[in-house]
Amino acid sequence: MPGSECRGERMRTVQPELLDARGFAEIVPVSRETLARLEAYAALLTRWSARINLIGRDTLADLWQRHMLDSAQLLPLVPDGAQSLIDLGSGAGFPGLVLAILGVRGVELVEADSRKAAFLREAARISEADVAIRACRIAAVPQHAVDVITARALAPLDRLLDLAWPFIAPATICLFPKGERAEQELTVARKRWTMSVSMQASIADPRGVVLHLSEIVREPHRG
């Protein structure tokens, strides 16, 4: 499958200078074809951002590190045999669309904002990404189990797990990039959830981490 070159390989830490497409490709080993598809996606995002708020305007100049690399760093954490991934609150497509371009199979992008969903359709078309776009609220998506759940900057972990619960099966893993409050969010979430947790430092943001959650169980309500 095109774009699956870096699955399971370790990505090196990003350098402090502003990252561009070439610098991204030095960190994330991808083919020229895959990089071209990511560049087409980035160019479209830049054009559309002049009209609608897809990402923070102050992060647009640092698109390749703040958004592309932050998304791509999840790829080695996706199990090789994964056949389905749902990205909750996809927005401009991070991380779900990036992961699909990089070769992850069975990606669903859930985005309730109609303008952002329209952008995702066009971005998927020009990047030749095989994705399903759910232009609705997360609660409106029919319940179904998936192998992997992702979400980025959507909600605190306790609320995020509530949103993810309809898609969680015993073998499902959740990959959630988080910021400086990750430990506090885990403390709160563990009051209602039992899960196996591993945490790795973000290669895109020195203040960030990636949470890897598995064996997720919602505890019975104690009234």
C-alpha distance (Angstrom), angle and dihedral (degrees) to the residues before:
residue distance angle dihedral
M1 . . .
P2 3.83 . .
G3 3.76 114.9 .
S4 3.79 100.3 24.2
E5 3.80 97.0 109.6
C6 3.79 100.1 115.1
R7 3.82 101.0 44.8
G8 3.77 109.1 135.4
E9 3.80 94.6 2.8
R10 3.76 120.9 120.8
M11 3.79 117.0 -111.6
R12 3.76 117.8 -142.9
T13 3.79 124.0 -124.7
V14 3.77 115.9 -85.6
Q15 3.77 118.8 -109.8
P16 3.81 118.6 -121.0
E17 3.83 97.2 -112.5
L18 3.79 120.3 95.1
L19 3.80 109.1 -77.3
D20 3.79 123.6 -130.2
A21 3.80 132.1 -179.5
R22 3.80 92.7 -82.7
G23 3.79 91.7 49.8
F24 3.80 89.9 48.3
A25 3.80 90.2 54.0
E26 3.82 90.2 52.5
I27 3.81 89.5 57.8
V28 3.80 99.7 35.7
P29 3.82 111.1 43.1
V30 3.82 105.2 -135.0
S31 3.78 135.3 152.5
R32 3.80 121.5 -103.5
E33 3.80 88.9 -109.2
T34 3.80 92.6 54.3
L35 3.79 92.4 46.2
A36 3.81 89.6 51.0
R37 3.81 89.8 53.3
L38 3.80 90.8 50.4
E39 3.81 90.2 48.2
A40 3.82 90.8 51.8
Y41 3.81 88.8 51.3
A42 3.81 91.3 48.4
A43 3.81 92.2 49.4
L44 3.79 91.6 50.1
L45 3.80 91.2 48.9
T46 3.79 90.7 51.6
R47 3.80 91.7 51.5
W48 3.79 94.9 46.2
S49 3.81 92.0 46.1
A50 3.79 88.5 69.5
R51 3.82 87.4 67.0
I52 3.80 107.8 29.0
N53 3.79 133.8 26.1
L54 3.80 103.1 -107.4
I55 3.81 98.3 151.2
G56 3.77 134.1 -0.7
R57 3.79 107.5 -67.1
D58 3.79 90.8 -135.8
T59 3.83 89.9 59.5
L60 3.80 96.9 50.9
A61 3.80 93.5 89.4
D62 3.81 89.2 53.8
L63 3.80 94.9 44.4
W64 3.80 96.9 134.0
Q65 3.79 95.0 55.3
R66 3.80 104.3 29.1
H67 3.80 95.5 45.0
M68 3.82 115.2 7.5
L69 3.81 97.4 43.8
D70 3.80 93.1 36.5
S71 3.81 87.1 57.8
A72 3.80 98.4 39.3
Q73 3.81 92.9 54.1
L74 3.81 87.8 73.4
L75 3.81 92.6 63.5
P76 3.84 97.9 85.1
L77 3.81 88.1 51.5
V78 3.82 93.6 57.5
P79 3.83 108.1 96.3
D80 3.80 113.7 -112.2
G81 3.80 91.5 -123.0
A82 3.81 96.4 48.8
Q83 3.80 111.9 132.9
S84 3.81 100.5 175.9
L85 3.79 137.1 39.4
I86 3.80 128.9 174.0
D87 3.79 119.6 -160.2
L88 3.80 111.6 -157.5
G89 3.80 118.4 -147.0
S90 3.79 93.1 2.2
G91 3.80 96.6 -176.9
A92 3.79 106.1 172.0
G93 3.82 91.3 0.0
F94 3.78 103.3 -83.8
P95 2.94 119.2 172.5
G96 3.82 101.2 -10.4
L97 3.79 102.1 56.1
V98 3.80 92.5 44.2
L99 3.80 90.1 52.3
A100 3.81 90.9 49.5
I101 3.81 91.2 51.5
L102 3.81 87.9 50.3
G103 3.79 90.8 55.7
V104 3.81 108.7 -90.6
R105 3.80 109.7 149.1
G106 3.79 130.5 -132.1
V107 3.81 97.8 17.3
E108 3.82 119.8 177.5
L109 3.81 119.7 -168.4
V110 3.81 114.9 -156.3
E111 3.81 115.4 -161.5
A112 3.80 126.0 155.4
D113 3.82 97.3 -169.3
S114 3.81 105.8 94.3
R115 3.81 94.6 -149.6
K116 3.79 92.8 50.5
A117 3.80 90.0 46.3
A118 3.82 89.0 52.9
F119 3.80 88.8 51.7
L120 3.80 90.8 50.0
R121 3.80 91.1 53.1
E122 3.79 91.6 52.5
A123 3.81 93.0 42.6
A124 3.81 90.6 51.0
R125 3.80 89.9 49.5
I126 3.79 97.3 50.4
S127 3.81 93.5 41.4
E128 3.83 92.4 45.5
A129 3.79 90.2 -128.6
D130 3.79 116.9 166.5
V131 3.81 100.8 -135.4
A132 3.79 139.4 138.1
I133 3.80 113.9 -132.4
R134 3.80 117.8 -150.1
A135 3.82 106.1 -163.3
C136 3.79 95.9 -165.1
R137 3.76 143.8 78.5
I138 3.79 116.0 -67.4
A139 3.81 90.7 -115.2
A140 3.81 89.7 58.3
V141 3.82 94.2 58.4
P142 3.83 109.8 100.9
Q143 3.77 112.5 -107.2
H144 3.80 112.7 -99.6
A145 3.77 135.4 148.3
V146 3.80 120.1 -110.6
D147 3.78 135.0 -175.3
V148 3.81 97.0 -125.5
I149 3.80 135.0 21.9
T150 3.79 122.4 -164.2
A151 3.78 133.5 -178.8
R152 3.77 133.1 164.4
A153 3.80 127.8 -159.2
L154 3.81 90.8 -16.9
A155 3.81 107.6 120.4
P156 3.82 143.5 -31.4
L157 3.81 111.5 -71.8
D158 3.82 97.2 -103.1
R159 3.82 91.6 54.0
L160 3.80 91.2 39.8
L161 3.79 91.5 57.6
D162 3.81 89.7 51.4
L163 3.81 88.8 54.8
A164 3.81 91.8 45.9
W165 3.81 96.7 45.6
P166 3.85 96.8 91.4
F167 3.82 88.4 60.4
I168 3.80 99.6 43.5
A169 3.80 122.0 107.8
P170 3.82 126.6 172.7
A171 3.82 91.9 -89.5
T172 3.83 97.4 40.8
I173 3.79 118.4 119.7
C174 3.79 126.6 -158.0
L175 3.81 122.3 -147.2
F176 3.79 112.1 -165.2
P177 3.82 124.2 172.0
K178 3.80 107.3 -145.4
G179 3.79 138.4 180.0
E180 3.78 136.1 -135.6
R181 3.81 93.9 -50.6
A182 3.80 95.2 60.6
E183 3.80 94.6 112.1
Q184 3.81 92.6 49.0
E185 3.81 90.6 48.5
L186 3.80 90.2 51.2
T187 3.80 91.2 50.9
V188 3.80 91.1 53.9
A189 3.82 94.2 43.1
R190 3.79 93.0 51.6
K191 3.80 89.5 64.7
R192 3.81 88.4 71.9
W193 3.79 104.7 17.2
T194 3.79 137.0 58.8
M195 3.79 114.8 -155.7
S196 3.76 145.7 143.9
V197 3.81 109.1 -108.4
S198 3.77 133.9 -164.5
M199 3.76 123.9 173.4
Q200 3.77 130.5 -161.3
A201 3.77 130.8 -174.1
S202 3.79 115.4 -102.7
I203 3.80 115.1 -112.0
A204 3.81 89.7 -155.1
D205 3.80 100.9 48.9
P206 3.83 123.4 31.1
R207 3.81 89.2 -151.8
G208 3.81 94.5 49.7
V209 3.79 138.2 83.2
V210 3.79 137.0 -169.1
L211 3.79 115.7 -126.8
H212 3.80 116.2 -147.1
L213 3.80 109.7 -164.2
S214 3.79 127.2 -175.7
E215 3.83 139.3 160.0
I216 3.79 88.4 38.4
V217 3.80 117.1 -173.9
R218 3.80 128.0 173.2
E219 3.77 110.5 -136.0
P220 3.81 118.1 -127.9
H221 3.78 113.1 -97.7
R222 3.77 112.0 -97.3
G223 3.76 108.7 -150.4
